[in-house]
Amino acid sequence: MNLKQLRAFLAVAQHLSFVQAGERLHLSQPALSLAIKSLEDDLGGALLTRTTRSVALTPEGETLLPLARQLLADWDNTEELLRQHFTLQLGKVSIAAMPSFAGNRLPEALKRFRDRHPKVNVAVHDVINEQVLEMVRHRRVELGIGFEPESTQSLVFIPFYTDRFVAVVPADSALSERPQVTWGELLAHDFITLQRPSAVRLLLEADLHEQHGKLAVAFESHQLSTVGRMVACGLGVSAVPSLCIEQMQELGARCVPLEAPRIERRIGLMHLADHKLSAAAQALQEVLIACASG
């Protein structure tokens, strides 16, 4: 069976008239008769009985009628649903973002996206950088935001900006009044950072090892907000990407430029190179890029 045959059968069955059915479907009588005959041939028997004055359903036609109604309704609903997805009247998109971005820059972009496409649902996965890569590569999300991966094989990476690490110190610390501090000065205090395998922790350990040896950690947490509160309460100092400055200050800590060495990484958007993004994901990508460019 095909849609043309089912629509022809349903029109004739509802009107019990080839003339009225042809007018409704804008089909000629020969074309309508051929569609019905093809359907009957495909199914192996008569669905309608015809005389010069009337048309009636056979028992098999009576059986097909409610099924044809449901099949065509399902098809029309599917067409409409997909049309709404393509025009962003409906839809869903999933994105994974590392916490430092998810908690600071992402909400602004989502607000702009929501204003444009209020019917599209966005699922946000706030996960560490390694999980962002994993979720993108395993197609659990369409878009990911994180540090530029060492290998971009199979990925498209769109850089947003280069972010540098800044020192996070208590508000009453002498370091908070400095125009900048060095890593040597910062590490003279108890150091607080994220737990492994956080990308922030791994980047710091890798970039500091040559000049400062193994990173001595006094306190560690899975959450940046907890790190910020620990610093604000005077338990020690930390270092975070500069996009977290506002969050750290809201928690009561202060941020100071950090040198010797300057640690910085590109942050951007990534998705699978061989995967065609959905209409919703493409629209969200456009908003994210626009927000990143100012």
Helices and strands as residue ranges (DSSP letters): H 3-15, H 18-25, H 29-43, E 48-50, E 55-57, H 59-86, E 91-97, H 99-102, H 106-116, E 120-126, H 129-137, E 143-147, E 155-170, G 174-177, E 181-182, H 183-186, E 192-194, H 199-212, E 219-221, H 224-232, E 238-241, G 242-244, H 245-250, E 253-259, E 264-272, H 279-292
